[in-house]
Amino acid sequence: MPIVTIHQGPRDVELKRELVKRVTDAFVDAYKIPAETVQVWIHEVPKDSWGAAGTLMADK
């Protein structure tokens, strides 16, 4: 059973639904497994708790 973990900033629920569907479909196509065996975990990180290139995302 594949478990896919995605770390990202907050997104709209509709975008997350689409992401979960596409990631699941990719595993189904690549591994020839039932969609029911694929789990996608989305961990949302607030912009004030995430930095890149020495700068908080909240400051961009």
CHARMM-style PDB file with segment names, atoms N, HN, CA, C and O in Angstrom:
ATOM      1  N   MET     1       0.842  -1.176   0.000  1.00  0.00      PROA
ATOM      2  CA  MET     1       0.000   0.000   0.000  1.00  0.00      PROA
ATOM      3  C   MET     1       0.891   1.243   0.000  1.00  0.00      PROA
ATOM      4  O   MET     1       1.541   1.528   1.006  1.00  0.00      PROA
ATOM      5  N   PRO     2       0.933   1.983  -1.098  1.00  0.00      PROA
ATOM      6  CA  PRO     2       1.721   3.210  -1.132  1.00  0.00      PROA
ATOM      7  C   PRO     2       1.103   4.299  -0.255  1.00  0.00      PROA
ATOM      8  O   PRO     2      -0.114   4.484  -0.222  1.00  0.00      PROA
ATOM      9  N   ILE     3       1.967   5.002   0.442  1.00  0.00      PROA
ATOM     10  HN  ILE     3       2.955   4.852   0.415  1.00  0.00      PROA
ATOM     11  CA  ILE     3       1.560   6.187   1.195  1.00  0.00      PROA
ATOM     12  C   ILE     3       2.389   7.342   0.679  1.00  0.00      PROA
ATOM     13  O   ILE     3       3.617   7.319   0.762  1.00  0.00      PROA
ATOM     14  N   VAL     4       1.726   8.351   0.147  1.00  0.00      PROA
ATOM     15  HN  VAL     4       0.728   8.370   0.079  1.00  0.00      PROA
ATOM     16  CA  VAL     4       2.382   9.529  -0.401  1.00  0.00      PROA
ATOM     17  C   VAL     4       2.198  10.668   0.590  1.00  0.00      PROA
ATOM     18  O   VAL     4       1.072  10.960   0.993  1.00  0.00      PROA
ATOM     19  N   THR     5       3.285  11.313   0.987  1.00  0.00      PROA
ATOM     20  HN  THR     5       4.199  11.076   0.659  1.00  0.00      PROA
ATOM     21  CA  THR     5       3.205  12.437   1.912  1.00  0.00      PROA
ATOM     22  C   THR     5       3.590  13.708   1.175  1.00  0.00      PROA
ATOM     23  O   THR     5       4.640  13.773   0.537  1.00  0.00      PROA
ATOM     24  N   ILE     6       2.740  14.707   1.266  1.00  0.00      PROA
ATOM     25  HN  ILE     6       1.887  14.654   1.784  1.00  0.00      PROA
ATOM     26  CA  ILE     6       2.968  15.998   0.616  1.00  0.00      PROA
ATOM     27  C   ILE     6       3.013  17.069   1.695  1.00  0.00      PROA
ATOM     28  O   ILE     6       2.081  17.206   2.487  1.00  0.00      PROA
ATOM     29  N   HSD     7       4.097  17.822   1.718  1.00  0.00      PROA
ATOM     30  HN  HSD     7       4.854  17.711   1.074  1.00  0.00      PROA
ATOM     31  CA  HSD     7       4.221  18.965   2.621  1.00  0.00      PROA
ATOM     32  C   HSD     7       4.056  20.213   1.768  1.00  0.00      PROA
ATOM     33  O   HSD     7       4.730  20.373   0.750  1.00  0.00      PROA
ATOM     34  N   GLN     8       3.168  21.087   2.183  1.00  0.00      PROA
ATOM     35  HN  GLN     8       2.621  20.958   3.010  1.00  0.00      PROA
ATOM     36  CA  GLN     8       2.913  22.296   1.398  1.00  0.00      PROA
ATOM     37  C   GLN     8       2.307  23.370   2.282  1.00  0.00      PROA
ATOM     38  O   GLN     8       1.939  23.130   3.432  1.00  0.00      PROA
ATOM     39  N   GLY     9       2.216  24.560   1.711  1.00  0.00      PROA
ATOM     40  HN  GLY     9       2.515  24.755   0.777  1.00  0.00      PROA
ATOM     41  CA  GLY     9       1.501  25.637   2.363  1.00  0.00      PROA
ATOM     42  C   GLY     9       0.001  25.406   2.221  1.00  0.00      PROA
ATOM     43  O   GLY     9      -0.425  24.553   1.443  1.00  0.00      PROA
ATOM     44  N   PRO    10      -0.788  26.151   2.956  1.00  0.00      PROA
ATOM     45  CA  PRO    10      -2.245  25.986   2.897  1.00  0.00      PROA
ATOM     46  C   PRO    10      -2.799  26.181   1.479  1.00  0.00      PROA
ATOM     47  O   PRO    10      -2.391  27.086   0.751  1.00  0.00      PROA
ATOM     48  N   ARG    11      -3.718  25.323   1.124  1.00  0.00      PROA
ATOM     49  HN  ARG    11      -4.049  24.588   1.716  1.00  0.00      PROA
ATOM     50  CA  ARG    11      -4.382  25.393  -0.180  1.00  0.00      PROA
ATOM     51  C   ARG    11      -5.882  25.192   0.016  1.00  0.00      PROA
ATOM     52  O   ARG    11      -6.320  24.667   1.039  1.00  0.00      PROA
ATOM     53  N   ASP    12      -6.653  25.611  -0.968  1.00  0.00      PROA
ATOM     54  HN  ASP    12      -6.296  26.037  -1.799  1.00  0.00      PROA
ATOM     55  CA  ASP    12      -8.100  25.439  -0.998  1.00  0.00      PROA
ATOM     56  C   ASP    12      -8.439  23.943  -1.069  1.00  0.00      PROA
ATOM     57  O   ASP    12      -7.714  23.172  -1.697  1.00  0.00      PROA
ATOM     58  N   VAL    13      -9.518  23.545  -0.438  1.00  0.00      PROA
ATOM     59  HN  VAL    13     -10.107  24.172   0.073  1.00  0.00      PROA
ATOM     60  CA  VAL    13      -9.914  22.138  -0.400  1.00  0.00      PROA
ATOM     61  C   VAL    13     -10.156  21.575  -1.803  1.00  0.00      PROA
ATOM     62  O   VAL    13      -9.875  20.400  -2.040  1.00  0.00      PROA
ATOM     63  N   GLU    14     -10.660  22.368  -2.724  1.00  0.00      PROA
ATOM     64  HN  GLU    14     -10.888  23.323  -2.532  1.00  0.00      PROA
ATOM     65  CA  GLU    14     -10.889  21.878  -4.090  1.00  0.00      PROA
ATOM     66  C   GLU    14      -9.566  21.536  -4.773  1.00  0.00      PROA
ATOM     67  O   GLU    14      -9.483  20.545  -5.499  1.00  0.00      PROA
ATOM     68  N   LEU    15      -8.537  22.346  -4.546  1.00  0.00      PROA
ATOM     69  HN  LEU    15      -8.605  23.150  -3.957  1.00  0.00      PROA
ATOM     70  CA  LEU    15      -7.225  22.052  -5.117  1.00  0.00      PROA
ATOM     71  C   LEU    15      -6.653  20.768  -4.517  1.00  0.00      PROA
ATOM     72  O   LEU    15      -6.028  19.972  -5.218  1.00  0.00      PROA
ATOM     73  N   LYS    16      -6.869  20.573  -3.219  1.00  0.00      PROA
ATOM     74  HN  LYS    16      -7.376  21.220  -2.649  1.00  0.00      PROA
ATOM     75  CA  LYS    16      -6.374  19.361  -2.569  1.00  0.00      PROA
ATOM     76  C   LYS    16      -7.111  18.125  -3.080  1.00  0.00      PROA
ATOM     77  O   LYS    16      -6.500  17.069  -3.247  1.00  0.00      PROA
ATOM     78  N   ARG    17      -8.395  18.240  -3.327  1.00  0.00      PROA
ATOM     79  HN  ARG    17      -8.891  19.098  -3.191  1.00  0.00      PROA
ATOM     80  CA  ARG    17      -9.150  17.112  -3.901  1.00  0.00      PROA
ATOM     81  C   ARG    17      -8.562  16.708  -5.245  1.00  0.00      PROA
ATOM     82  O   ARG    17      -8.362  15.524  -5.515  1.00  0.00      PROA
ATOM     83  N   GLU    18      -8.290  17.688  -6.072  1.00  0.00      PROA
ATOM     84  HN  GLU    18      -8.452  18.650  -5.853  1.00  0.00      PROA
ATOM     85  CA  GLU    18      -7.730  17.423  -7.400  1.00  0.00      PROA
ATOM     86  C   GLU    18      -6.331  16.812  -7.284  1.00  0.00      PROA
ATOM     87  O   GLU    18      -6.001  15.884  -8.022  1.00  0.00      PROA
ATOM     88  N   LEU    19      -5.523  17.315  -6.383  1.00  0.00      PROA
ATOM     89  HN  LEU    19      -5.792  18.070  -5.783  1.00  0.00      PROA
ATOM     90  CA  LEU    19      -4.180  16.775  -6.177  1.00  0.00      PROA
ATOM     91  C   LEU    19      -4.239  15.314  -5.747  1.00  0.00      PROA
ATOM     92  O   LEU    19      -3.514  14.478  -6.289  1.00  0.00      PROA
ATOM     93  N   VAL    20      -5.095  15.000  -4.779  1.00  0.00      PROA
ATOM     94  HN  VAL    20      -5.684  15.679  -4.339  1.00  0.00      PROA
ATOM     95  CA  VAL    20      -5.224  13.625  -4.290  1.00  0.00      PROA
ATOM     96  C   VAL    20      -5.672  12.701  -5.424  1.00  0.00      PROA
ATOM     97  O   VAL    20      -5.174  11.582  -5.547  1.00  0.00      PROA
ATOM     98  N   LYS    21      -6.598  13.161  -6.240  1.00  0.00      PROA
ATOM     99  HN  LYS    21      -7.002  14.070  -6.140  1.00  0.00      PROA
ATOM    100  CA  LYS    21      -7.065  12.344  -7.366  1.00  0.00      PROA
ATOM    101  C   LYS    21      -5.934  12.088  -8.351  1.00  0.00      PROA
ATOM    102  O   LYS    21      -5.740  10.954  -8.790  1.00  0.00      PROA
ATOM    103  N   ARG    22      -5.187  13.125  -8.700  1.00  0.00      PROA
ATOM    104  HN  ARG    22      -5.345  14.046  -8.343  1.00  0.00      PROA
ATOM    105  CA  ARG    22      -4.122  12.960  -9.693  1.00  0.00      PROA
ATOM    106  C   ARG    22      -2.975  12.087  -9.177  1.00  0.00      PROA
ATOM    107  O   ARG    22      -2.437  11.261  -9.914  1.00  0.00      PROA
ATOM    108  N   VAL    23      -2.610  12.275  -7.924  1.00  0.00      PROA
ATOM    109  HN  VAL    23      -3.047  12.946  -7.325  1.00  0.00      PROA
ATOM    110  CA  VAL    23      -1.541  11.452  -7.342  1.00  0.00      PROA
ATOM    111  C   VAL    23      -1.991   9.989  -7.298  1.00  0.00      PROA
ATOM    112  O   VAL    23      -1.229   9.089  -7.653  1.00  0.00      PROA
ATOM    113  N   THR    24      -3.216   9.763  -6.865  1.00  0.00      PROA
ATOM    114  HN  THR    24      -3.834  10.494  -6.576  1.00  0.00      PROA
ATOM    115  CA  THR    24      -3.750   8.404  -6.825  1.00  0.00      PROA
ATOM    116  C   THR    24      -3.758   7.792  -8.219  1.00  0.00      PROA
ATOM    117  O   THR    24      -3.314   6.657  -8.396  1.00  0.00      PROA
ATOM    118  N   ASP    25      -4.249   8.518  -9.199  1.00  0.00      PROA
ATOM    119  HN  ASP    25      -4.609   9.440  -9.056  1.00  0.00      PROA
ATOM    120  CA  ASP    25      -4.291   8.019 -10.579  1.00  0.00      PROA
ATOM    121  C   ASP    25      -2.894   7.680 -11.096  1.00  0.00      PROA
ATOM    122  O   ASP    25      -2.717   6.698 -11.817  1.00  0.00      PROA
ATOM    123  N   ALA    26      -1.900   8.495 -10.726  1.00  0.00      PROA
ATOM    124  HN  ALA    26      -2.044   9.293 -10.140  1.00  0.00      PROA
ATOM    125  CA  ALA    26      -0.527   8.230 -11.169  1.00  0.00      PROA
ATOM    126  C   ALA    26      -0.023   6.897 -10.621  1.00  0.00      PROA
ATOM    127  O   ALA    26       0.625   6.141 -11.344  1.00  0.00      PROA
ATOM    128  N   PHE    27      -0.309   6.600  -9.360  1.00  0.00      PROA
ATOM    129  HN  PHE    27      -0.835   7.215  -8.772  1.00  0.00      PROA
ATOM    130  CA  PHE    27       0.113   5.325  -8.779  1.00  0.00      PROA
ATOM    131  C   PHE    27      -0.654   4.159  -9.393  1.00  0.00      PROA
ATOM    132  O   PHE    27      -0.079   3.103  -9.652  1.00  0.00      PROA
ATOM    133  N   VAL    28      -1.934   4.346  -9.623  1.00  0.00      PROA
ATOM    134  HN  VAL    28      -2.402   5.204  -9.413  1.00  0.00      PROA
ATOM    135  CA  VAL    28      -2.740   3.303 -10.247  1.00  0.00      PROA
ATOM    136  C   VAL    28      -2.179   2.981 -11.635  1.00  0.00      PROA
ATOM    137  O   VAL    28      -2.045   1.811 -11.996  1.00  0.00      PROA
ATOM    138  N   ASP    29      -1.856   4.007 -12.404  1.00  0.00      PROA
ATOM    139  HN  ASP    29      -1.965   4.957 -12.111  1.00  0.00      PROA
ATOM    140  CA  ASP    29      -1.324   3.807 -13.746  1.00  0.00      PROA
ATOM    141  C   ASP    29       0.077   3.190 -13.725  1.00  0.00      PROA
ATOM    142  O   ASP    29       0.358   2.277 -14.501  1.00  0.00      PROA
ATOM    143  N   ALA    30       0.943   3.670 -12.860  1.00  0.00      PROA
ATOM    144  HN  ALA    30       0.715   4.412 -12.229  1.00  0.00      PROA
ATOM    145  CA  ALA    30       2.332   3.222 -12.840  1.00  0.00      PROA
ATOM    146  C   ALA    30       2.493   1.825 -12.239  1.00  0.00      PROA
ATOM    147  O   ALA    30       3.259   1.008 -12.750  1.00  0.00      PROA
ATOM    148  N   TYR    31       1.772   1.560 -11.161  1.00  0.00      PROA
ATOM    149  HN  TYR    31       1.150   2.223 -10.747  1.00  0.00      PROA
ATOM    150  CA  TYR    31       1.957   0.299 -10.432  1.00  0.00      PROA
ATOM    151  C   TYR    31       0.882  -0.741 -10.719  1.00  0.00      PROA
ATOM    152  O   TYR    31       0.976  -1.882 -10.269  1.00  0.00      PROA
ATOM    153  N   LYS    32      -0.142  -0.337 -11.474  1.00  0.00      PROA
ATOM    154  HN  LYS    32      -0.218   0.590 -11.841  1.00  0.00      PROA
ATOM    155  CA  LYS    32      -1.244  -1.259 -11.792  1.00  0.00      PROA
ATOM    156  C   LYS    32      -1.868  -1.835 -10.517  1.00  0.00      PROA
ATOM    157  O   LYS    32      -2.035  -3.046 -10.376  1.00  0.00      PROA
ATOM    158  N   ILE    33      -2.207  -0.928  -9.593  1.00  0.00      PROA
ATOM    159  HN  ILE    33      -2.072   0.056  -9.708  1.00  0.00      PROA
ATOM    160  CA  ILE    33      -2.802  -1.311  -8.315  1.00  0.00      PROA
ATOM    161  C   ILE    33      -4.170  -0.647  -8.174  1.00  0.00      PROA
ATOM    162  O   ILE    33      -4.452   0.340  -8.853  1.00  0.00      PROA
ATOM    163  N   PRO    34      -5.018  -1.179  -7.304  1.00  0.00      PROA
ATOM    164  CA  PRO    34      -6.323  -0.546  -7.080  1.00  0.00      PROA
ATOM    165  C   PRO    34      -6.163   0.810  -6.381  1.00  0.00      PROA
ATOM    166  O   PRO    34      -5.290   0.985  -5.532  1.00  0.00      PROA
ATOM    167  N   ALA    35      -7.010   1.746  -6.750  1.00  0.00      PROA
ATOM    168  HN  ALA    35      -7.719   1.604  -7.440  1.00  0.00      PROA
ATOM    169  CA  ALA    35      -6.978   3.080  -6.139  1.00  0.00      PROA
ATOM    170  C   ALA    35      -7.164   2.995  -4.624  1.00  0.00      PROA
ATOM    171  O   ALA    35      -6.634   3.826  -3.886  1.00  0.00      PROA
ATOM    172  N   GLU    36      -7.902   2.013  -4.166  1.00  0.00      PROA
ATOM    173  HN  GLU    36      -8.333   1.338  -4.766  1.00  0.00      PROA
ATOM    174  CA  GLU    36      -8.178   1.868  -2.735  1.00  0.00      PROA
ATOM    175  C   GLU    36      -6.920   1.608  -1.904  1.00  0.00      PROA
ATOM    176  O   GLU    36      -6.933   1.780  -0.685  1.00  0.00      PROA
ATOM    177  N   THR    37      -5.843   1.196  -2.560  1.00  0.00      PROA
ATOM    178  HN  THR    37      -5.833   1.057  -3.550  1.00  0.00      PROA
ATOM    179  CA  THR    37      -4.610   0.899  -1.826  1.00  0.00      PROA
ATOM    180  C   THR    37      -3.693   2.108  -1.689  1.00  0.00      PROA
ATOM    181  O   THR    37      -2.681   2.034  -0.993  1.00  0.00      PROA
ATOM    182  N   VAL    38      -4.024   3.207  -2.332  1.00  0.00      PROA
ATOM    183  HN  VAL    38      -4.846   3.268  -2.898  1.00  0.00      PROA
ATOM    184  CA  VAL    38      -3.173   4.405  -2.313  1.00  0.00      PROA
ATOM    185  C   VAL    38      -3.679   5.381  -1.256  1.00  0.00      PROA
ATOM    186  O   VAL    38      -4.862   5.720  -1.219  1.00  0.00      PROA
ATOM    187  N   GLN    39      -2.765   5.823  -0.400  1.00  0.00      PROA
ATOM    188  HN  GLN    39      -1.804   5.548  -0.430  1.00  0.00      PROA
ATOM    189  CA  GLN    39      -3.103   6.845   0.589  1.00  0.00      PROA
ATOM    190  C   GLN    39      -2.269   8.090   0.307  1.00  0.00      PROA
ATOM    191  O   GLN    39      -1.078   7.990   0.010  1.00  0.00      PROA
ATOM    192  N   VAL    40      -2.887   9.250   0.398  1.00  0.00      PROA
ATOM    193  HN  VAL    40      -3.854   9.332   0.639  1.00  0.00      PROA
ATOM    194  CA  VAL    40      -2.192  10.522   0.208  1.00  0.00      PROA
ATOM    195  C   VAL    40      -2.407  11.344   1.468  1.00  0.00      PROA
ATOM    196  O   VAL    40      -3.536  11.637   1.860  1.00  0.00      PROA
ATOM    197  N   TRP    41      -1.294  11.705   2.089  1.00  0.00      PROA
ATOM    198  HN  TRP    41      -0.376  11.467   1.770  1.00  0.00      PROA
ATOM    199  CA  TRP    41      -1.343  12.529   3.302  1.00  0.00      PROA
ATOM    200  C   TRP    41      -0.835  13.913   2.960  1.00  0.00      PROA
ATOM    201  O   TRP    41       0.265  14.058   2.426  1.00  0.00      PROA
ATOM    202  N   ILE    42      -1.625  14.934   3.263  1.00  0.00      PROA
ATOM    203  HN  ILE    42      -2.518  14.817   3.697  1.00  0.00      PROA
ATOM    204  CA  ILE    42      -1.227  16.322   3.017  1.00  0.00      PROA
ATOM    205  C   ILE    42      -0.970  16.990   4.361  1.00  0.00      PROA
ATOM    206  O   ILE    42      -1.856  17.082   5.211  1.00  0.00      PROA
ATOM    207  N   HSD    43       0.247  17.447   4.530  1.00  0.00      PROA
ATOM    208  HN  HSD    43       0.967  17.373   3.840  1.00  0.00      PROA
ATOM    209  CA  HSD    43       0.627  18.189   5.731  1.00  0.00      PROA
ATOM    210  C   HSD    43       0.777  19.653   5.338  1.00  0.00      PROA
ATOM    211  O   HSD    43       1.672  20.008   4.572  1.00  0.00      PROA
ATOM    212  N   GLU    44      -0.093  20.492   5.861  1.00  0.00      PROA
ATOM    213  HN  GLU    44      -0.821  20.203   6.483  1.00  0.00      PROA
ATOM    214  CA  GLU    44      -0.031  21.914   5.548  1.00  0.00      PROA
ATOM    215  C   GLU    44       0.776  22.648   6.615  1.00  0.00      PROA
ATOM    216  O   GLU    44       0.538  22.509   7.815  1.00  0.00      PROA
ATOM    217  N   VAL    45       1.714  23.413   6.146  1.00  0.00      PROA
ATOM    218  HN  VAL    45       1.908  23.526   5.171  1.00  0.00      PROA
ATOM    219  CA  VAL    45       2.608  24.158   7.023  1.00  0.00      PROA
ATOM    220  C   VAL    45       2.264  25.645   6.911  1.00  0.00      PROA
ATOM    221  O   VAL    45       2.271  26.188   5.806  1.00  0.00      PROA
ATOM    222  N   PRO    46       1.967  26.312   8.019  1.00  0.00      PROA
ATOM    223  CA  PRO    46       1.668  27.744   7.956  1.00  0.00      PROA
ATOM    224  C   PRO    46       2.863  28.529   7.403  1.00  0.00      PROA
ATOM    225  O   PRO    46       4.014  28.144   7.607  1.00  0.00      PROA
ATOM    226  N   LYS    47       2.584  29.616   6.712  1.00  0.00      PROA
ATOM    227  HN  LYS    47       1.649  29.929   6.546  1.00  0.00      PROA
ATOM    228  CA  LYS    47       3.639  30.420   6.103  1.00  0.00      PROA
ATOM    229  C   LYS    47       4.620  30.984   7.113  1.00  0.00      PROA
ATOM    230  O   LYS    47       5.759  31.286   6.754  1.00  0.00      PROA
ATOM    231  N   ASP    48       4.210  31.135   8.370  1.00  0.00      PROA
ATOM    232  HN  ASP    48       3.286  30.890   8.662  1.00  0.00      PROA
ATOM    233  CA  ASP    48       5.145  31.651   9.370  1.00  0.00      PROA
ATOM    234  C   ASP    48       5.980  30.533  10.003  1.00  0.00      PROA
ATOM    235  O   ASP    48       6.771  30.784  10.912  1.00  0.00      PROA
ATOM    236  N   SER    49       5.801  29.305   9.520  1.00  0.00      PROA
ATOM    237  HN  SER    49       5.158  29.102   8.781  1.00  0.00      PROA
ATOM    238  CA  SER    49       6.577  28.170  10.015  1.00  0.00      PROA
ATOM    239  C   SER    49       7.360  27.485   8.898  1.00  0.00      PROA
ATOM    240  O   SER    49       7.730  26.317   9.021  1.00  0.00      PROA
ATOM    241  N   TRP    50       7.612  28.208   7.817  1.00  0.00      PROA
ATOM    242  HN  TRP    50       7.312  29.156   7.718  1.00  0.00      PROA
ATOM    243  CA  TRP    50       8.249  27.629   6.650  1.00  0.00      PROA
ATOM    244  C   TRP    50       9.115  28.697   5.999  1.00  0.00      PROA
ATOM    245  O   TRP    50       8.661  29.813   5.746  1.00  0.00      PROA
ATOM    246  N   GLY    51      10.344  28.348   5.736  1.00  0.00      PROA
ATOM    247  HN  GLY    51      10.713  27.442   5.941  1.00  0.00      PROA
ATOM    248  CA  GLY    51      11.254  29.296   5.113  1.00  0.00      PROA
ATOM    249  C   GLY    51      11.958  28.702   3.918  1.00  0.00      PROA
ATOM    250  O   GLY    51      12.086  27.483   3.808  1.00  0.00      PROA
ATOM    251  N   ALA    52      12.413  29.553   3.025  1.00  0.00      PROA
ATOM    252  HN  ALA    52      12.309  30.544   3.115  1.00  0.00      PROA
ATOM    253  CA  ALA    52      13.191  29.155   1.865  1.00  0.00      PROA
ATOM    254  C   ALA    52      14.176  30.265   1.548  1.00  0.00      PROA
ATOM    255  O   ALA    52      13.833  31.446   1.582  1.00  0.00      PROA
ATOM    256  N   ALA    53      15.398  29.875   1.242  1.00  0.00      PROA
ATOM    257  HN  ALA    53      15.677  28.915   1.215  1.00  0.00      PROA
ATOM    258  CA  ALA    53      16.455  30.837   0.877  1.00  0.00      PROA
ATOM    259  C   ALA    53      16.654  31.884   1.965  1.00  0.00      PROA
ATOM    260  O   ALA    53      16.933  33.048   1.675  1.00  0.00      PROA
ATOM    261  N   GLY    54      16.510  31.462   3.221  1.00  0.00      PROA
ATOM    262  HN  GLY    54      16.284  30.517   3.457  1.00  0.00      PROA
ATOM    263  CA  GLY    54      16.764  32.358   4.347  1.00  0.00      PROA
ATOM    264  C   GLY    54      15.647  33.307   4.704  1.00  0.00      PROA
ATOM    265  O   GLY    54      15.839  34.212   5.517  1.00  0.00      PROA
ATOM    266  N   THR    55      14.467  33.116   4.103  1.00  0.00      PROA
ATOM    267  HN  THR    55      14.311  32.381   3.442  1.00  0.00      PROA
ATOM    268  CA  THR    55      13.345  34.030   4.342  1.00  0.00      PROA
ATOM    269  C   THR    55      12.084  33.229   4.654  1.00  0.00      PROA
ATOM    270  O   THR    55      11.803  32.225   4.000  1.00  0.00      PROA
ATOM    271  N   LEU    56      11.331  33.677   5.651  1.00  0.00      PROA
ATOM    272  HN  LEU    56      11.560  34.492   6.182  1.00  0.00      PROA
ATOM    273  CA  LEU    56      10.038  33.053   5.924  1.00  0.00      PROA
ATOM    274  C   LEU    56       9.101  33.296   4.750  1.00  0.00      PROA
ATOM    275  O   LEU    56       9.117  34.363   4.136  1.00  0.00      PROA
ATOM    276  N   MET    57       8.295  32.302   4.450  1.00  0.00      PROA
ATOM    277  HN  MET    57       8.283  31.436   4.949  1.00  0.00      PROA
ATOM    278  CA  MET    57       7.307  32.468   3.383  1.00  0.00      PROA
ATOM    279  C   MET    57       6.331  33.589   3.724  1.00  0.00      PROA
ATOM    280  O   MET    57       5.817  34.250   2.822  1.00  0.00      PROA
ATOM    281  N   ALA    58       6.068  33.811   4.999  1.00  0.00      PROA
ATOM    282  HN  ALA    58       6.485  33.273   5.732  1.00  0.00      PROA
ATOM    283  CA  ALA    58       5.168  34.880   5.423  1.00  0.00      PROA
ATOM    284  C   ALA    58       5.715  36.260   5.063  1.00  0.00      PROA
ATOM    285  O   ALA    58       4.954  37.223   4.958  1.00  0.00      PROA
ATOM    286  N   ASP    59       7.034  36.358   4.873  1.00  0.00      PROA
ATOM    287  HN  ASP    59       7.652  35.576   4.958  1.00  0.00      PROA
ATOM    288  CA  ASP    59       7.655  37.642   4.560  1.00  0.00      PROA
ATOM    289  C   ASP    59       7.786  37.896   3.062  1.00  0.00      PROA
ATOM    290  O   ASP    59       8.274  38.948   2.648  1.00  0.00      PROA
ATOM    291  N   LYS    60       7.360  36.956   2.267  1.00  0.00      PROA
ATOM    292  HN  LYS    60       6.963  36.102   2.603  1.00  0.00      PROA
ATOM    293  CA  LYS    60       7.467  37.133   0.804  1.00  0.00      PROA
ATOM    294  C   LYS    60       6.255  37.803   0.235  1.00  0.00      PROA
ATOM    295  OT1 LYS    60       6.183  38.026  -0.973  1.00  0.00      PROA
TER     296      LYS     60
END
